[in-house]
Amino acid sequence: MSFLEAANMTGGYGAADILHSCTLRVEKGQIAVIVGPNGAGKSTAMKAVFGMLKLRGGHVMLEGEDITQLSPQARVAKGMAFVPQTSNVFPSMSVEENLEMGAFLRREGVAETMEQVYALFPILRDKRLQAAGELSGGQRQQVAVGRALMTEPKLLMLDEPTAGVSPIVMDELFDRIIEVARTGISILMVEQNARQALSIADMGYVLVQGSNRYTDTGEALLADPDVRRTFLGG
Amino acid sequence: MDFLNAIVALLNFVIIPASAYGAQLALGALGVTLIYGILRFSNFAHGDTMAFGTAITILVTWGLQSLGVSISPLPTALLALPFGIAATAALVLGTDRAVYRFYRKKKSDPIILVMASVGVMFIMNGITRFVIGVRDIQFDDGVRFVINAREFRTATGLAEGLALRSTQVITLVTAVLVVWALFWFLGRTRTGKSMRAFSDNEDLALLSGINPERVVAVTWIIAAALATIAGTLFGLDKSFKAFNYFQLLLPIFAAAIVGGLGNPLGAIAGGFVISFSEVAVTFDFRKVVAYLVPGDWTPDGPIQLLSTEYKFAVSFAILIIVLLFRPTGIFRGKSS
């Protein structure tokens, strides 16, 4: 069984379902990427995995444990961390305080984790006393990912981490995400920049209208002429 | 021309009273701004929370006095303050449980919580009057003056007297200590930081494992403490009358909004902006001017922008100007 197994998820915010039997799997220490056109339910699928959406069908298993009924907060305690697309930092608090808040539930080893985050994102160490709201978009994303890493997650979920950052910063962020995965943390990520995201993905999920259209390794999806034509612009 | 006398008159009638009043407003506004920042509504019951806290403090003061307890030269009320704070904290926590939590769980609009707080205000209003009555109560039993006007005159030989009441000194010292403690708590402790995080970004605070009910409870306790301290200092400095505390709501809200709702530093600055404006606009500067200009230049009538009955107009006018030209307040609060 996969590390994260979200199988046959069906549900939506109101009466109408957005997800139709959508399945996502992430293996330990691997990167899974969800791509697809606008309105395909990518972010919704992510929210469903995190418990921010009530499911009418399907289940979510983490490390073989059924967590379908748990609240998002309880899932954080189980080792899931979520970085929302927007408002993902505490703007008036310093970078260091942002990281501290990520470790709110932990009593020990906070300093070591913070060291690891600073090693991963050296710029944050320089800016650690600055308010997170005053940082650039790319730096803010680093704070957001850093805050999530402070919970010591086993599964890190990123909702469009590169939205609104420059291409250079985007490459840099992808590099850091690969580094995070190398430490054994599984990553599930929604991305608009499908081509770049699939190139770092172990597994890719192409969603269309809330259900799985193509599922394969990132490499295979990039090579697939159908996927290229319909989703990657040739 | 008598520069020194002019300064002494200004100190005596404007700067000292306005500073003490400003400190009281600042403490009140801090409570309002904390509630706004964390519970996200304007708590109209704050003035009456101050009145309730002060009423309990007065009752305990009387009890202590009858037992012969005294911390002279300081007023006994300072000793009774912790009891007043505890009772007020219990009352607001009970109110939160009975009233506000229901709307919070329903994720009601802030305006609904504001209206609920108006209802709470009327009830607290009634409770306070039941508990202690409606009359004017003097409960300051400490030494009255640090500097006495007559002694000042004989010591300096100036025509103008300078009076510094001990309650004014106590107000300022207490306010400084309380503000220091509050900022230390918000900036240094785990709980304080979690409150700021909750105020900054509620959803992300939840994702970080911060317990919202605990944050809310701590906020109410701090607001109750601030309200009781502000109310007791105001009562010591002037007198206690339930209706006056209800009227304090306007300058307190003006202070919180001028500084930027949700911003503690702003609340303090706002408190002093309001108090100095109120005192300066309603002060008759004739005496000060008389010392500064040649004798026959002094006008016959008062040099006063507004008579003291209009002091509430000052808060209103400042409030409107700020809302028109800088709605987020001086320090960029959360309201927009």
Interface residues (C-beta under 8 A of the other chain):
Chain A: P72 Q73 V76 A77 A81 F82 P84 S87 N88 V89 F90 P91 S92 M93 E97 E100 M101 G102 F104 L105 R147 T151
Chain B: R190 K193 S194 R196 A197 S199 D200 N201 D203 L204 A205 L206 L207 S208 G209 I210
